[in-house]
């Protein structure tokens, strides 16, 4: 029996009259195929993954398993529609903390229509995409059995400022819950989630090494999904932190050219996470100015804990020379390499 995913943090959500992804009990994720060239592009990309000799086995693991396409009853009641059938990335997780990070300062391809480019540019300019080379498209952070998840609205997450993104990356690996009076994230799980030989940073660096050489694809509007189990971390166990690349409706041939747009954003994300690991004391920052309430609205319409997404008065802003990209020029990834 198909049902709405419990832990979806970004993208179109299924519901009454709303078309969105579904999951089944066997661990498969059904994503509605877009009716234009985007759907065909994504099918073609997934179909080529397993046979593409240019993608080594250790990189293949960062992509969801692809099971083909299938006609299933759409979530909006419109009848049977073709769906991509993928691995359910939340399968086996009980209360996962999840972050969807869209990579690249430019989320549109040069081949896109002018109308689509302008639509993407508007979103990019309203988010941290241009300034950081990535933006948070959605997230949920597990707090406790009593408090459940902290999950800001998707529009709110996408419009986080540079300082707010820095704070969220720290909150993501902190033990103090988001409604504590102590506003300072303790980054208690940074070393076990972000650090270590199998942690998030190590996985990102592995991905970066491949993107420094690969010229097969250019990935636009693609995301990195970060997942871990906070409850396991609280018990001192392996939290199972891992990343997956998702969303491939805007993949184009690399034609022998490195994907500097994706690589630049990836290097920027690596720098931010590396900074958390190398300067853990910076996690204990004093909070001063309150963030704009419009950026903190939760999915249920309630303002999400203003005290916890405020900016730091002494947090160091990343070097703009190294992290800022213009509308058309991608930030130099050499300046973003750890």
Order of alpha helices (4+ residues) and beta strands (2+ residues): beta-beta-beta-alpha-alpha-beta-beta-beta-alpha-alpha-beta-beta-alpha-alpha-alpha-alpha-beta-beta-alpha-beta-beta-alpha-alpha
